[in-house]
């Protein structure tokens, strides 16, 4: 695997994260480690309907960044993480202001709605190399092809390593598809996002 430290940071990046089984705890650990100046984050976490809003509220309380469910027309912003509502695909559309959020009811992709593949592919098209893709713990292969598209578009890509995953299925499939640039333990992913974004966090109270 090539040394990702040798490449320059992304410019004004947006972060796309996909997770499934074990992802709720992984996201809590990852997002709570990020400072308020963290880049905009878009998240697909496979959850049943009725659970994403309360999950987002719990994360918002625990984190220094703002976390909430995504809404149609949202604009990604520094220090804001948007989580796909259950049963809606989360899509980044290219726009003059850098990108806007769309939610849609298109058919399931990779057996899921929301699908990590749908999010990652949209970010590949809308942001290209100015993006960071992250695949976390989960069962199956959702996200593997979309993350590969992100990497092919010049984005930086990270995967959670087997030892820190509840289930290594999704990161393993992404790795097998050549989509993962760096495979890291969970506690190193937040620092890696900041490094790849060229952000030095301000030290202060959590």
Secondary structure, DSSP 8 states (H G I E B T S, - for coil): ---GGGS---SS-EEEEEE-TTHHHHHHHHHHTS-TT--EEEEEE---TTSHHHHHHHHHHH-SSEEEE--TT----TTEEEE--TTSEEEEE--TTS-EEEEE----BTTBSS-HHHHHHHHHHHHTTSEEEEE-S-SS-TTHHHHHHHHHTT-EEEEE-GGG-S--HHHHHHHHTT--SEEE-GGGHHHHHHHHHT--------
